[in-house]
């Protein structure tokens, strides 16, 4: 007799940020190449613009992804993740060059033969305090280092580290904290020794309105300001 899975409870509509984690099928390294990770980031950018959600942080690992996002203007994070995973799967498993041959991705054969590209479920943690926000950012940015993929987080471009540590735009724009109102808050205190998170402040995210550049204009989110994406 098949035992039914325990239903996952998702808590939406509270204007919280969401720290989400999703993995490749059976934790296989389908994002283990530069081309695959670049492809994922490109599609993340497209889905973000289409659904209008804040992106506060991310890291793309060879076999899993962490995102720190706000709730979208329409729908919920579950819908966003469904669309994102479908688009990435179709692109990386079925993308062909002009000659009609499969692109020479090292994982292409294994990924196409597998039952799926992604694990079906994803982990979702509601981020309701500044302390948890910085904790999750630090965890994401240190992930490649702890896995010994690089010696320092700066050497892994598929994350939001450069935005927070150096105030530089990486592969994708990050919705930034309002530096005027929260200039002392930074998840990388080694770069700003006077950083002092305010645990009592609750990060919230309201549905964004359309931006003048065709980008979602994000309202208050611990003072989040939307960044133009190019």
matplotlib code that plots the C-alpha trace (Angstrom):
import matplotlib.pyplot as plt

x = [0.0, 1.4, 1.8, 0.7, 3.2, 2.9, 1.4, 3.8, 2.4, 3.3, 2.7, 2.0, 0.3, 2.3, 4.6, 7.5, 10.6, 11.1, 14.3, 13.7, 15.9, 15.4, 17.6, 18.4, 17.0, 18.6, 21.1, 22.9, 25.2, 23.1, 24.2, 27.8, 29.0, 29.5, 27.1, 24.4, 24.7, 24.7, 21.6, 19.9, 20.7, 19.4, 16.1, 15.8, 16.1, 13.3, 11.0, 11.6, 10.6, 7.5, 6.2, 7.5, 9.1, 12.0, 15.3, 17.4, 19.9, 20.8, 23.4, 23.5, 25.4, 26.1, 23.2, 20.9, 19.8, 19.1, 16.9, 15.9, 12.8, 9.7, 6.2, 5.3, 2.8, 0.5, 0.4, 2.8, 6.4, 5.2, 4.0, 7.2, 9.3, 7.1, 7.6, 11.3, 12.1, 10.1, 11.8, 15.3, 14.6, 13.3, 16.2, 19.0, 17.7, 16.3, 18.3, 19.7, 22.0, 21.2, 22.4, 19.8, 22.3, 22.2, 24.5, 27.6, 26.8, 28.7, 25.5, 23.1, 23.0, 22.5, 19.9, 17.9, 17.9, 16.9, 13.2, 13.4, 15.7, 14.5, 13.3, 9.6, 9.5, 11.3, 12.1, 10.6, 11.5, 9.7, 12.2, 10.6, 13.5, 16.6, 18.7, 17.4, 17.8, 21.5, 21.9, 20.5, 22.5, 25.7, 24.8, 24.2, 27.4, 29.6, 28.1, 30.6, 33.5, 32.3, 31.9, 35.5, 34.5, 36.4, 38.7, 36.6, 33.0, 34.3, 35.5, 31.9, 30.1, 26.8, 25.7, 24.7, 27.9, 29.4, 26.3, 26.5, 30.2, 31.4, 28.2, 28.8, 26.3, 26.9, 25.3, 21.8, 20.6, 19.7, 17.1, 19.2, 18.6, 18.0, 21.5, 20.2, 17.9, 20.0, 23.5, 24.8, 23.2, 25.3, 25.5, 29.3, 30.6, 34.2, 33.8, 31.9, 33.1, 30.4, 27.6, 24.8, 21.7, 18.4, 16.7, 13.5, 12.9, 10.6, 11.4, 8.2, 7.4, 4.4, 3.3, 5.4, 4.0, 5.3, 8.6, 9.3, 12.1, 9.8, 11.2, 9.2, 9.4, 9.8, 8.3, 9.5, 11.4, 13.7, 14.0, 14.5, 15.1, 14.5, 17.6, 17.4, 18.3, 20.3]
y = [0.0, 3.4, 5.8, 9.3, 12.0, 14.6, 17.7, 20.7, 23.8, 27.1, 30.4, 33.1, 36.5, 37.8, 40.0, 37.9, 37.1, 33.5, 31.5, 28.7, 25.7, 23.3, 20.5, 18.7, 15.2, 12.9, 15.7, 15.2, 18.1, 19.2, 22.8, 21.7, 23.7, 27.4, 27.3, 25.6, 28.1, 31.0, 29.6, 29.3, 32.9, 34.2, 32.4, 33.5, 37.1, 36.5, 34.9, 37.6, 40.3, 38.5, 37.7, 40.8, 39.6, 41.0, 39.1, 39.8, 37.0, 33.8, 31.2, 28.5, 25.4, 22.4, 20.4, 22.8, 26.5, 28.9, 32.0, 34.7, 36.3, 38.3, 37.3, 38.0, 40.6, 37.8, 34.2, 33.0, 31.6, 28.1, 29.3, 31.2, 28.1, 25.9, 28.2, 28.7, 25.0, 24.1, 26.8, 25.8, 22.1, 22.6, 24.9, 22.9, 19.5, 20.3, 23.3, 22.7, 24.6, 25.9, 22.6, 20.7, 18.9, 18.9, 21.4, 19.7, 20.1, 17.5, 16.6, 16.6, 12.9, 12.0, 14.8, 13.8, 10.2, 11.0, 10.8, 14.6, 17.5, 18.7, 17.1, 17.7, 19.5, 22.6, 23.9, 27.2, 29.2, 32.4, 35.1, 37.4, 39.3, 41.1, 38.7, 35.7, 37.7, 38.2, 34.7, 33.3, 35.6, 34.6, 30.9, 31.2, 33.2, 30.8, 27.7, 27.4, 28.0, 25.3, 22.9, 23.8, 24.9, 28.1, 29.6, 32.7, 33.7, 36.4, 33.7, 32.2, 34.7, 32.8, 34.4, 37.8, 38.1, 41.0, 43.1, 43.0, 42.9, 45.3, 47.1, 45.7, 44.3, 40.7, 38.4, 39.6, 42.8, 42.5, 44.5, 46.4, 47.5, 51.2, 52.4, 55.7, 54.2, 51.0, 52.1, 50.1, 46.8, 44.5, 40.7, 40.8, 42.7, 41.9, 44.6, 47.0, 46.6, 48.8, 46.7, 46.1, 44.2, 45.2, 41.9, 43.6, 44.9, 42.6, 42.4, 42.7, 42.6, 44.1, 43.3, 45.5, 47.9, 48.2, 50.1, 52.8, 50.6, 47.6, 46.2, 45.6, 48.6, 47.1, 49.0, 48.9, 45.8, 46.6, 49.7, 47.7, 49.7, 48.2, 48.1, 48.5, 45.3, 45.3]
z = [0.0, -1.0, 1.9, 1.0, 1.3, 4.0, 2.5, 2.7, 4.3, 2.6, 4.2, 1.7, 1.8, 4.8, 2.7, 4.0, 2.0, 1.1, 1.2, -1.2, -2.1, -4.9, -6.2, -9.4, -9.8, -7.3, -6.6, -9.9, -11.0, -14.0, -13.2, -13.1, -16.1, -16.6, -19.6, -17.5, -14.6, -17.0, -18.7, -15.3, -14.4, -17.7, -17.3, -13.7, -15.0, -17.6, -15.1, -12.5, -15.0, -16.1, -12.6, -10.8, -7.6, -5.6, -5.7, -2.6, -3.0, -4.8, -5.4, -8.2, -7.1, -9.4, -8.1, -6.3, -6.1, -3.2, -3.8, -1.5, -3.1, -2.3, -3.2, -6.8, -8.0, -9.1, -7.9, -5.3, -4.9, -5.7, -9.2, -9.8, -8.9, -11.2, -14.2, -13.5, -13.2, -16.3, -18.4, -17.2, -17.7, -21.3, -22.1, -20.8, -21.7, -25.1, -26.4, -29.9, -32.0, -35.6, -37.1, -35.2, -33.0, -29.2, -27.7, -26.3, -22.6, -20.6, -18.6, -21.6, -22.2, -18.5, -18.0, -21.1, -20.0, -16.4, -15.4, -14.5, -14.4, -10.9, -7.7, -7.5, -4.2, -2.8, 0.6, 1.6, 4.7, 5.6, 6.4, 8.9, 10.6, 9.5, 11.5, 9.5, 6.3, 6.8, 8.1, 4.9, 2.7, 4.5, 4.2, 0.4, -0.3, 1.7, 0.1, -2.8, -0.3, 2.1, -0.8, -1.8, -5.3, -4.8, -2.2, -1.7, -2.4, -4.8, -7.2, -7.7, -9.9, -9.7, -6.5, -5.1, -3.1, -5.2, -4.7, -0.9, -0.4, -3.2, -4.3, -7.8, -10.2, -10.9, -13.5, -12.5, -10.7, -7.0, -5.3, -2.8, 0.7, 1.1, 2.0, 3.3, 5.9, 6.6, 6.0, 8.9, 7.8, 5.7, 5.6, 5.1, 8.2, 7.2, 4.5, 6.8, 10.4, 11.8, 10.4, 12.9, 11.9, 13.6, 14.4, 15.5, 12.0, 9.9, 6.2, 4.1, 0.4, -1.2, -4.8, -7.2, -9.7, -13.2, -13.5, -16.1, -17.7, -18.0, -14.7, -11.5, -9.2, -5.8, -2.8, 0.8, 1.8, 4.6, 2.5, -0.8, -3.9, -7.3, -9.6, -13.3, -15.1, -18.3]

ax = plt.figure().add_subplot(projection="3d")
ax.plot(x, y, z, "-o")
ax.set_aspect("equal")
plt.show()
